[in-house]
Amino acid sequence: MPKPRKVYVVTSGSYSSYRILAVCSTRERARAAAAAHDRRDRYEKARIETWNLDDPGVLSNQTLVFI
């Protein structure tokens, strides 16, 4: 089985204010996006999450609704 590809998701906030700021192909680009956000917003620090692209384990535990 091939090694899963990763994306780096830049996020901010929590609970109802949680949002995705950027999805990047490299950690370096994600760091740049997070730094740009942090320069604009002193109160809500950006985080970088690593997600596996097309991870079948994520989809198997969720109900998907297409509209």
C-alpha positions in Angstrom: 0.0 0.0 0.0 1.5 3.4 -0.9 2.4 5.8 1.8 -0.4 8.3 2.3 0.2 11.8 1.1 -0.1 14.6 3.7 -1.5 18.1 3.6 -0.8 20.8 6.2 -4.0 22.6 7.4 -3.6 26.0 9.0 -6.3 26.5 11.5 -7.4 29.1 14.1 -10.0 29.3 16.9 -11.9 26.7 18.8 -15.4 25.3 19.0 -17.8 27.7 17.1 -14.9 30.0 16.0 -12.7 27.2 14.6 -11.8 27.8 11.0 -9.5 26.6 8.3 -7.3 29.4 7.1 -5.2 27.5 4.4 -4.5 24.0 3.1 -0.8 23.7 2.0 1.2 21.0 0.3 4.4 21.6 2.4 5.1 22.4 6.0 7.1 25.4 4.9 4.1 27.0 3.1 1.9 26.2 6.1 4.4 28.0 8.4 4.4 31.0 6.1 0.6 31.1 6.1 0.4 30.8 9.9 3.0 33.5 10.3 1.0 35.8 8.0 -2.1 35.2 10.0 -0.3 35.8 13.3 1.0 39.1 12.1 -2.7 40.2 11.4 -4.3 38.7 14.5 -2.5 39.0 17.9 -5.2 37.2 19.8 -5.9 34.0 17.9 -2.7 32.1 17.2 -2.7 29.9 14.1 -2.0 26.2 14.4 -0.7 23.7 11.8 -2.5 20.3 11.6 -1.2 17.4 9.5 -3.9 15.5 7.7 -3.5 12.4 5.5 -5.0 13.0 2.1 -7.7 10.5 1.0 -7.5 8.7 4.4 -10.1 5.9 4.2 -10.1 5.6 8.0 -11.6 9.1 8.3 -14.5 8.4 5.9 -15.4 5.1 7.4 -16.6 6.6 10.7 -18.7 9.4 9.3 -22.0 9.8 7.6 -21.6 12.0 4.5 -24.4 14.1 3.2 -24.2 15.6 -0.2 -26.4 18.5 -1.1 
